[in-house]
Amino acid sequence: MLSTATERAVQESELAATAREDLERLFDRLLAENGAAVSRLAASYTDSAADRDDLVQEIALAIWRALPHFRGECSERTFTFRIAHNRAVTYLTQRRAQRAQAVEAIEVADTAPNPEAGLARDQQGARLRRAVHSLPVLYRQVVTLMLEGMEYDEMAQVLGISESNVGARLSRARQMLRESMEVHQ
């Protein structure tokens, strides 16, 4: 017969294994649900696909490390984006000296029957990506989160600012994008 201490140790070990399995399932689900959005967010902070992939890996690791501390005070999506945003800002400051000047275009499937129309659309998309990428980080952040379909309150939680500040930044970002697109037409 096992001693009480041994039984307790076995129970604690089983509980720890169950908790780890629950964390792994939550981690897998968060990445499955938000992986594409996290990748797009990472792309808005980097200049190449390789850098984006590196940042996505760093974000995934940061999410894994933070999961045991998730208290449910916000949605899982907000939690994920908050970590992704913080990791991206840290990555950006660490890599600033190493940044390349070229902006890698994101491939878009050509659904236009007319090659000329497809080329024009691709060029317009590339101009818009360059314009967004050229925005100062404060404005690029809100544009990227807005493009991910986040509401003002979610963006405010992710960025740690007020909803009115989100609105002001978005307004200024739109103005800067309009000006940039007009200049480069």
QUINOR-V522761 format. One record per residue. RES is the residue in one small letter. NEAR is the number of other ideal C-beta (glycine too) atoms within 8 Angstrom. Layout:
# QUINOR-V522761
RES,NEAR  RES,NEAR
This chain:
# QUINOR-V522761
m,2  l,6  s,6  t,6  a,6  t,8  e,9  r,8  a,8  v,9  q,8  e,8  s,8  e,8  l,8  a,8  a,8  t,8  a,8  r,8  e,8  d,8  l,10  e,8  r,8  l,10  f,11  d,8  r,8  l,11  l,11  a,7  e,8  n,11  g,9  a,6  a,9  v,15  s,10  r,11  l,15  a,14  a,9  s,12  y,12  t,12  d,10  s,9  a,6  a,6  d,10  r,12  d,8  d,9  l,14  v,12  q,8  e,10  i,14  a,10  l,8  a,12  i,14  w,8  r,7  a,10  l,10  p,6  h,5  f,8  r,4  g,4  e,3  c,7  s,6  e,9  r,9  t,11  f,11  t,12  f,17  r,11  i,12  a,14  h,13  n,9  r,12  a,14  v,10  t,8  y,12  l,10  t,7  q,6  r,10  r,7  a,4  q,5  r,7  a,6  q,4  a,6  v,7  e,7  a,8  i,7  e,4  v,7  a,4  d,7  t,4  a,8  p,3  n,6  p,7  e,6  a,9  g,11  l,8  a,8  r,10  d,11  q,8  q,8  g,11  a,9  r,10  l,10  r,11  r,10  a,12  v,12  h,10  s,6  l,12  p,5  v,9  l,7  y,12  r,14  q,11  v,14  v,14  t,12  l,15  m,10  l,7  e,10  g,4  m,10  e,5  y,9  d,7  e,13  m,14  a,13  q,10  v,12  l,11  g,5  i,7  s,6  e,9  s,6  n,9  v,14  g,9  a,8  r,13  l,11  s,8  r,9  a,13  r,8  q,8  m,10  l,13  r,8  e,8  s,10  m,11  e,7  v,6  h,8  q,4
